[in-house]
């Protein structure tokens, strides 16, 4: 399978040479309050991320009513409340998503949201989103993946809780319909222990699949994301919140507004560290090169007509003048065209 390696999300083209596309995951940290949702958009914009992402679902289409919460949700919300009841409080309607999308456009930040069920997907499709994010909970939901793929929009596919074979099956399912897919390494726990991050999967994915790779990060604090960028991740997704002390399933495992700014700065710093991958002297190195690299000089007096050799030529720093010793084999064996004194730079032209 050969997926596209240049994928456009609005005016941002994600490719091997692009800057990292950073998604600030607001998720359900709006707590069902549109004012909070808009504050989250403001924070994301202020942090200079590329996109802010929410989650869209209809609880009745997503989950059976008697399902218990996940262990991490039990720790951060009312234990007596079912997962269905919790999710009902966190729904965003099509009208609310449209309002948030318009607000993002006003703020000049990309609006994204994850559909968790087919009804929500069809509603979101009417909003003409630039891309879809598929949550790790749906990596194995092949019929749903196919439906999303057929929408013809770029896809961010998360891979938490999955076996490698299941990821292969998911990619095989979407490939006939959509080549604009970015695969995100993810380990889905909130928060994630350091020894469960598994950034080595980025290298595995790069070797196994011809596609753009990213990382959806649930590690503590700023955590693993900047390291993922150094390994070649071209997309980073990270949860954030107004206040970690707020009630809700994801607040405690999310970045604070200040931490969101810091992670963006660190990712951009890592990008500067990485450079172009082309080995040439930098602009600042050129002056240092002239001062420190050596040139061929006479090690003793050389008469006109004498043969240049290791017996009469050595290498010393000469302020950038003369011939680099890297070309010694083109000089040795030639006849000296003039007389040279000790430490005189060998120049033939």
ZICOR-V72830 format. One record per helix or strand of 3 or more residues. SS is the DSSP state (helix for helix, strand for strand). FROM is the first residue (numbers start at 1). TO is the last residue. If there is no record, write none. Layout:
((SS/FROM/TO) (SS/FROM/TO))
This chain:
((strand/6/9) (strand/12/15) (strand/21/27) (helix/34/47) (strand/51/56) (helix/59/62) (helix/71/76) (helix/83/89) (helix/94/107) (strand/110/115) (helix/118/125) (strand/131/134) (helix/136/138) (helix/142/149) (strand/154/158) (helix/164/175) (strand/181/186) (helix/194/196) (helix/200/208) (strand/212/217) (helix/225/230) (strand/235/240) (helix/257/274) (helix/283/292) (strand/294/298) (strand/313/317) (helix/325/331))
